[in-house]
Amino acid sequence: MSHMGSIYFPSCNFTKASPQAAKKLRDWMKERMPVAGCCRTDKREYPAGDRALYFCQACREGLEQRFPQLAPENLFVWLDREGGLALPDYSGLTVSVQDCWRDRDHPEIHRAVRGLLSKMGVAVREIEANREQAEFCGNLHFQPQRPEAIALIDARPNTPLFQFPEEEQRAIFAEQLEKHGNMPVLCYCNRCKLGIETAGGRALHLMELAMGTYPG
């Protein structure tokens, strides 16, 4: 199947966090379309109107700023629609989904994430603050409700969460982790995954599942 007019932009953060899955994905995409460099440094000229496939929220921001002539599309949306990727079967696995705050205005991503999970036989549990109500993006954005967490944040005015000591981040994010019960937390954002892991949770990245590199 020919996919003229699409360029894949890999996620540098995902490549660092999950090198095996990132390489497998890159090899698969390379057979189908050109693979770009980092969205922040790539200097190539791309034809106006081409589709830029990404799956990292930071990449989307970078693409919108640096390549306004391209039409960004989330890779999970594309994979769910186009098919073609031999997805593993995880029947028996149940996850609690963590939607990303940065994707709260992207219902097409919410649908695609659950579509791919369904195709892999994964059962889904939903928390209340999900989809367009999502309020979590790890150490980039979180507004806790618990007084002790609010006190930690108030003690460091104008300080981004990612600059907080790790033990304070752990205490703040514990509130979010508890919403998921004791279940594996399915993330599709690098920062969401890191935030859940910082709180001591077990987080799975959707792309690791899709690439079959999830350790099980």
SVG drawing of the C-alpha trace seen along z (x, -y; Angstrom):
<svg xmlns="http://www.w3.org/2000/svg" viewBox="-16 -32 35 46">
<polyline fill="none" stroke="black" stroke-width="0.4" points="0.0,0.0 1.5,-3.3 1.4,-6.2 2.6,-9.1 2.6,-12.4 3.2,-11.2 6.3,-11.7 6.9,-10.0 8.4,-12.1 9.9,-9.8 9.7,-10.7 13.1,-11.4 11.8,-10.9 10.2,-7.6 13.4,-6.5 15.3,-7.1 12.7,-5.5 11.9,-2.5 14.7,-2.0 13.6,1.5 10.0,0.5 11.2,-2.7 13.6,-0.9 10.9,1.7 8.5,-1.1 11.0,-3.1 11.9,-0.1 8.3,0.6 7.5,-3.0 10.6,-3.3 9.2,-0.7 6.1,-2.9 7.3,-6.5 10.2,-8.8 11.4,-9.1 12.2,-12.6 14.8,-13.7 14.0,-15.4 11.1,-17.8 13.2,-20.5 16.3,-20.2 15.2,-18.7 16.2,-21.2 14.7,-19.4 12.1,-21.0 8.8,-19.1 6.0,-19.6 3.1,-21.7 0.0,-19.7 2.0,-16.5 0.9,-14.6 3.3,-14.6 2.7,-11.6 3.7,-11.9 2.7,-10.3 4.4,-12.5 2.6,-15.6 5.8,-17.6 6.4,-16.6 3.0,-18.0 3.8,-21.4 7.2,-21.4 5.6,-20.5 2.9,-23.2 5.7,-25.8 8.4,-24.7 6.5,-23.0 3.2,-24.9 2.9,-23.7 2.5,-20.1 -0.8,-18.6 0.0,-16.9 -1.8,-13.6 -1.5,-11.4 0.1,-8.1 -2.3,-6.1 -5.2,-7.6 -3.5,-6.7 -2.7,-3.1 -6.2,-2.5 -7.7,-3.8 -5.2,-2.3 -4.5,1.1 -1.6,2.9 0.3,3.3 0.2,6.9 -0.9,6.2 -0.1,8.6 -2.9,10.3 -3.0,9.4 -6.3,11.1 -6.7,11.3 -4.9,8.0 -6.9,5.2 -5.5,1.7 -6.7,-1.6 -6.3,-4.3 -4.6,-7.6 -5.5,-10.2 -3.1,-13.1 -4.0,-16.7 -2.3,-17.9 -4.7,-15.7 -7.9,-16.8 -9.1,-18.6 -8.4,-15.6 -11.3,-13.1 -10.0,-11.4 -6.9,-10.3 -9.1,-9.1 -11.1,-6.9 -8.0,-5.6 -6.2,-4.6 -9.2,-2.6 -9.7,-1.2 -6.1,0.2 -6.5,1.6 -9.7,3.4 -7.9,4.8 -5.2,6.2 -7.8,7.8 -7.0,5.4 -9.9,4.7 -10.1,1.1 -11.1,-0.5 -11.9,-4.2 -11.2,-6.8 -13.5,-9.8 -11.0,-12.5 -10.3,-11.2 -10.7,-12.2 -11.6,-15.9 -11.6,-16.0 -8.0,-14.8 -6.0,-16.8 -2.7,-15.0 0.5,-15.2 3.1,-14.0 5.5,-16.6 4.3,-19.0 0.8,-19.6 -1.2,-18.4 -3.5,-20.2 -3.9,-18.0 -6.9,-18.3 -5.3,-17.0 -4.2,-19.6 -0.8,-18.1 0.0,-18.0 -1.3,-21.6 0.9,-22.7 4.0,-21.2 3.2,-23.1 2.4,-26.3 5.8,-26.1 7.5,-26.4 5.7,-29.3 6.4,-29.7 8.4,-26.5 7.5,-23.9 6.7,-20.5 9.6,-18.9 12.0,-21.0 10.5,-19.6 12.6,-17.0 11.6,-13.5 10.3,-12.6 7.9,-15.6 6.8,-14.7 6.1,-11.2 4.0,-12.5 2.0,-14.8 1.4,-12.2 0.3,-9.6 -3.2,-11.1 -3.4,-10.4 -2.0,-6.9 -4.7,-6.0 -7.4,-6.8 -6.3,-3.8 -6.6,-1.4 -3.9,1.3 -4.1,1.8 -1.5,1.3 -1.8,-2.2 -1.9,-2.5 -0.3,-5.8 0.4,-7.2 2.4,-10.2 6.0,-10.0 5.4,-12.5 2.2,-10.8 4.1,-7.4 7.0,-8.9 4.6,-10.6 2.8,-7.3 6.2,-5.5 7.5,-8.3 4.5,-7.7 5.4,-4.0 2.9,-2.8 3.2,-0.3 2.8,-2.2 2.7,-0.7 3.1,-2.8 0.6,-2.0 3.4,-1.9 5.3,0.7 2.1,2.9 1.6,2.3 5.2,3.2 5.1,6.3 8.0,5.2 5.8,5.0 7.6,7.4 4.3,8.9"/>
</svg>
